[in-house]
């Protein structure tokens, strides 16, 4: 049995946070997604880029509520210099008139959901996990190599990260994913997360979970085996029985 566990060190920092979890099985490989479905997903992403404008009330990225709450959150733990929440990076592109482009159907779906709801969304290949996946403050030194990099970059003492028995999975909470557990064009089983750091946005989190699940079923033929919200009263969920 494998679990996702949000550790007490996380809840001490963010007692009102909530994390939406989706476990999807039997996803179509990219090569088997029909052309018309891939086009429909790309259209959803274009629409989400336009919808993201409603979250951008200021031309200064840090002054927008969806970004400000994460800037404040990142001040609560040790981070790499310049590390920013994934949703800030997406919204910054929209603000600069450089919309988030199509990558693969799976990534396009979670980027579309992230932009529409202005919540961080991430995904990992469950089959690459070693042991339980945990979110908490680390003592540092967890093995990690970021996507697109050629050198290892271990975690820092006091950093908040996702990690399993083999090392870090995502650095600085939701800043950078690692190569080892990254989704590929052929991934069949995925662990997705949608993160909410303020309780006022829990309804948006629920709506994002519902829409994400529906899109994965409709376009990738996925079976949604787990759809849950992890909070302080319910800090873990089984992801592999």
C-alpha positions as CSV (number, residue, x, y, z in Angstrom):
1,X,0.0,0.0,0.0
2,X,1.2,3.5,-0.9
3,X,-0.1,6.7,0.6
4,X,0.1,10.4,0.2
5,X,0.8,11.9,3.6
6,X,0.8,15.6,4.5
7,X,3.0,15.6,7.6
8,X,2.5,17.6,10.8
9,X,5.4,19.9,9.9
10,X,3.3,21.1,6.9
11,X,0.1,21.6,9.0
12,X,2.1,23.6,11.6
13,X,2.8,26.1,8.9
14,X,-0.5,25.9,6.9
15,X,-3.2,24.7,9.2
16,X,-6.0,25.9,6.9
17,X,-4.6,24.6,3.7
18,X,-6.3,21.9,1.6
19,X,-4.9,19.7,-1.1
20,X,-7.0,18.1,-3.8
21,X,-5.8,14.6,-4.9
22,X,-6.7,12.7,-8.0
23,X,-5.4,9.2,-8.9
24,X,-6.0,8.4,-12.6
25,X,-5.4,5.0,-14.1
26,X,-5.4,3.7,-17.7
27,X,-4.6,7.0,-19.3
28,X,-4.1,6.9,-23.1
29,X,-0.6,7.5,-24.2
30,X,-0.2,10.7,-26.2
31,X,0.2,8.7,-29.5
32,X,-3.3,7.2,-29.0
33,X,-5.2,10.5,-28.3
34,X,-7.3,11.2,-31.4
35,X,-6.4,14.2,-33.3
36,X,-9.8,15.8,-32.7
37,X,-9.5,15.3,-28.9
38,X,-6.0,16.7,-28.8
39,X,-7.3,19.8,-30.7
40,X,-10.2,20.1,-28.3
41,X,-7.8,20.0,-25.3
42,X,-5.6,22.7,-27.0
43,X,-8.8,24.8,-27.4
44,X,-9.6,24.4,-23.7
45,X,-6.1,25.6,-22.9
46,X,-6.5,28.7,-25.1
47,X,-9.8,29.4,-23.4
48,X,-8.3,29.0,-20.0
49,X,-5.6,31.5,-20.9
50,X,-8.3,34.0,-21.6
51,X,-10.2,33.1,-18.5
52,X,-7.1,33.7,-16.4
53,X,-7.5,37.5,-17.0
54,X,-10.2,37.6,-14.4
55,X,-7.6,36.7,-11.8
56,X,-5.3,39.6,-12.9
57,X,-6.6,42.8,-11.5
58,X,-3.2,44.4,-11.3
59,X,-0.3,44.7,-13.8
60,X,2.0,44.0,-10.9
61,X,2.0,40.2,-10.7
62,X,2.6,40.1,-6.9
63,X,-0.4,42.3,-6.2
64,X,-2.9,39.9,-7.6
65,X,-4.7,37.9,-4.8
66,X,-4.0,34.5,-6.5
67,X,-0.3,35.2,-6.4
68,X,0.0,37.3,-3.2
69,X,-1.2,34.4,-1.0
70,X,1.5,32.2,-2.4
71,X,4.2,34.8,-2.1
72,X,3.3,35.0,1.6
73,X,3.2,31.2,1.9
74,X,6.7,30.9,0.5
75,X,8.0,33.2,3.2
76,X,7.2,30.5,5.8
77,X,9.9,28.0,4.7
78,X,13.3,27.9,3.2
79,X,13.4,28.3,-0.6
80,X,15.8,28.5,-3.5
81,X,16.5,32.1,-4.5
82,X,13.9,33.2,-7.0
83,X,11.6,30.2,-6.4
84,X,7.9,31.0,-7.2
85,X,4.7,29.0,-7.1
86,X,3.7,27.4,-10.3
87,X,0.5,29.4,-10.7
88,X,2.5,32.6,-10.5
89,X,4.7,31.5,-13.4
90,X,1.6,30.6,-15.5
91,X,-0.3,33.9,-14.7
92,X,2.8,35.9,-15.4
93,X,2.9,34.6,-18.9
94,X,-0.8,35.6,-19.4
95,X,-0.1,39.0,-17.9
96,X,2.8,39.6,-20.4
97,X,0.7,38.5,-23.4
98,X,2.6,35.3,-23.8
99,X,-0.2,32.6,-23.3
100,X,0.7,29.2,-22.0
101,X,1.1,26.9,-25.1
102,X,0.3,23.3,-25.8
103,X,2.7,20.7,-24.6
104,X,1.0,17.3,-24.3
105,X,-2.7,16.4,-23.7
106,X,-2.2,15.6,-20.1
107,X,-0.1,18.7,-19.3
108,X,-2.5,20.8,-21.3
109,X,-5.4,19.6,-19.2
110,X,-3.8,20.4,-15.9
111,X,-2.5,23.7,-17.1
112,X,-6.0,24.6,-18.4
113,X,-7.5,23.8,-15.0
114,X,-4.7,25.7,-13.2
115,X,-5.2,28.8,-15.3
116,X,-9.0,28.8,-15.1
117,X,-9.1,28.5,-11.3
118,X,-5.8,30.2,-10.5
119,X,-4.7,27.3,-8.3
120,X,-1.4,25.3,-8.6
121,X,-1.9,21.9,-10.3
122,X,0.8,19.3,-10.7
123,X,1.1,15.7,-11.8
124,X,3.5,12.8,-11.3
125,X,3.9,9.2,-12.5
126,X,2.7,6.9,-9.7
127,X,4.7,4.0,-11.1
128,X,7.9,6.0,-10.4
129,X,7.2,6.5,-6.7
130,X,9.3,4.6,-4.2
131,X,7.3,4.2,-1.0
132,X,4.9,6.8,0.3
133,X,4.7,10.3,-1.1
134,X,5.1,12.9,1.7
135,X,4.7,16.6,1.9
136,X,6.6,18.3,4.8
137,X,9.7,20.1,5.9
138,X,12.9,18.3,5.1
139,X,16.2,18.2,6.8
140,X,17.8,18.8,3.4
141,X,20.0,16.7,1.1
142,X,17.1,14.9,-0.6
143,X,18.2,13.8,-4.1
144,X,16.7,15.8,-6.9
145,X,17.3,16.7,-10.5
146,X,14.9,19.2,-12.0
147,X,13.2,18.7,-15.4
148,X,15.4,20.1,-18.1
149,X,18.6,20.1,-16.0
150,X,21.8,18.0,-16.2
151,X,23.0,18.3,-12.6
152,X,21.6,17.2,-9.3
153,X,20.2,19.9,-6.9
154,X,19.4,18.5,-3.5
155,X,16.9,20.0,-1.2
156,X,17.8,22.6,1.5
157,X,17.4,22.2,5.2
158,X,14.0,23.7,6.2
159,X,12.6,23.4,2.7
160,X,9.0,22.3,2.2
161,X,8.8,19.6,-0.5
162,X,7.1,16.5,-1.8
163,X,9.4,13.5,-1.4
164,X,9.4,9.7,-1.4
165,X,12.0,7.2,-0.2
166,X,14.3,7.9,-3.2
167,X,14.4,11.7,-2.8
168,X,12.5,14.9,-3.6
169,X,9.6,14.8,-6.2
170,X,8.8,18.6,-6.3
171,X,10.9,21.3,-4.7
172,X,9.8,24.3,-2.7
173,X,6.2,22.9,-2.4
174,X,5.1,23.5,-6.0
175,X,8.0,25.2,-7.7
176,X,9.9,22.6,-9.8
177,X,9.2,19.0,-10.6
178,X,11.9,16.4,-10.9
179,X,12.9,14.2,-13.8
180,X,12.5,10.9,-11.9
181,X,8.7,11.0,-11.4
182,X,7.7,13.3,-14.2
183,X,4.8,12.3,-16.4
184,X,5.8,11.1,-19.9
185,X,3.9,10.6,-23.1
186,X,3.4,7.0,-22.1
187,X,2.4,7.3,-18.4
188,X,-0.6,5.2,-17.6
189,X,-1.0,6.0,-13.9
190,X,-0.8,9.5,-12.5
191,X,-1.1,11.3,-9.2
192,X,-2.4,14.8,-9.5
193,X,-2.7,17.5,-6.9
194,X,-4.5,20.8,-6.8
195,X,-3.3,23.1,-3.9
196,X,-5.3,25.7,-1.9
197,X,-3.6,27.7,0.8
198,X,-6.5,29.8,2.0
199,X,-9.9,28.5,3.2
200,X,-11.8,31.1,1.2
201,X,-11.0,29.2,-2.0
202,X,-12.1,25.7,-1.0
203,X,-15.2,25.9,-3.3
204,X,-12.9,26.7,-6.2
205,X,-10.7,23.7,-5.2
206,X,-13.7,21.4,-5.3
207,X,-14.9,22.7,-8.7
208,X,-11.4,22.3,-10.1
209,X,-11.2,18.7,-8.9
210,X,-14.5,17.9,-10.5
211,X,-13.6,19.5,-13.8
212,X,-10.2,18.0,-13.9
213,X,-11.6,14.5,-13.2
214,X,-14.2,14.9,-16.0
215,X,-11.6,16.1,-18.5
216,X,-9.3,13.2,-17.8
217,X,-12.1,10.7,-18.2
218,X,-13.5,12.3,-21.4
219,X,-10.3,12.9,-23.3
220,X,-7.7,10.5,-21.9
221,X,-10.1,7.6,-21.1
222,X,-8.8,7.6,-17.5
223,X,-10.4,5.8,-14.6
224,X,-10.5,8.1,-11.6
225,X,-9.7,5.8,-8.7
226,X,-9.2,8.4,-6.0
227,X,-10.7,11.9,-5.7
228,X,-10.2,13.4,-2.3
229,X,-9.3,16.5,-0.3
230,X,-6.5,16.3,2.2
231,X,-6.7,18.7,5.1
232,X,-5.5,18.8,8.7
233,X,-8.4,16.6,9.9
234,X,-7.8,14.1,7.0
235,X,-4.0,14.3,6.4
236,X,-3.5,11.2,4.3
237,X,-5.0,9.2,1.5
238,X,-4.2,5.8,0.0
239,X,-3.1,6.1,-3.6
240,X,-2.2,2.5,-4.3
241,X,-4.1,-0.3,-2.6
